[in-house]
Amino acid sequence: MTATPCPECGGPVEVPADALPGELLVCDACGVELELVSTDPVALAVFEEEEK
Amino acid sequence: MTAQALADAVSAVRSELDAHYPVLVDTTRWTWGEDGPQVQGGVLVSAQAKVYVDGLSERLAAEVPSPAVLADLGSDWTLHSWVLPLGRATLDLHRGIEGDDLQTQWTPPVILRWFARRDRRALVQLPDGTLGWMTSNRLMNAAPISDPWADVRRAAIGEVSDAEDSLEALAERARRRTGRPYLWGGNTDAAADCSGFVQSLLHQSGLLLPKNTRDQRRSGVRVAAAAIEPGDLVFVRGNTSGLGHVGLALPAEEGTQVIHSCLTRKQIVEEPLADFLGRYAFTAARRVLRWTV
């Protein structure tokens, strides 16, 4: 488990060791949904999508 | 900063809200007080409040208070009444008042929250939190003694609860629907979209999921892609469209399968989990129920 700053609010986001690139995580501090862009190094980006 | 600047900013943000939320019900009144912007009243859902706060903060370069959220589940506000749909026919709820874009469906009996009526259309809310417009001539007032939704068991973030039936029963119910048509916004046995399909299946197992994939993706607890088990929700997105999609993992002798209402194949299909994850990009897996085998 790695803690990485949320790109939206700066709060710590825990990235599980078994998370895959493209997986979506949620920032507990601000609630925004984040995409795990890469695992090495760990990089997060705010995620937005069309819904259904 | 002036009151006129606030009025201009509120007007601009309301236009923005109208564009994004056709079901907007906005009872806010903004005034300029000694300490800056003040708000009375509220909007229907938290997303609208966020647009207000973000939009006004940006335009005014100041901190602004959030309007009250009137309709989100758990709200203490009572700006609504309860109504009962007449008959057993499926309710069609639409995103806009014109009724040309299906939001979701529900099969009675159900008691709805009623918020507004305009031109023989009523803005109502389902027990899963979904808001939508429907024809008002099917609705009669209901006056429950207590909250009619108090016993509804909803999926929650970080919680896994016990299913009311077995994994085998779930699989049988799901597979009975194989080949039935995809319907955008649909949520009945006859036709459903991806989120409506899993919502209706798990509702019959005793848990009410939110209607859309984004909210479903936050329900329950995270499961790693390599640890997906039958009964889990598997979220993906199209490799080219980027559209969010959800399927339900099912047990099978040959290995875990996924059943889903597929937009491109226009029907409910079942396929091996590995094939499903190969055709789409994995985004998440969630466990919301604990199953007996």
Interface residues (C-beta under 8 A of the other chain):
Chain A: P16 D18 A19 L20 G22 E23 L24 V26 E33 E35 E49 E50 E51 K52
Chain B: W184 D193 C194 S195 N212 T213 R214 R217 R218 R222 A224 A225 A226 A227 F235 R237 S241 G242 L243 G244 H245 L263 A281 F282 T283 A284
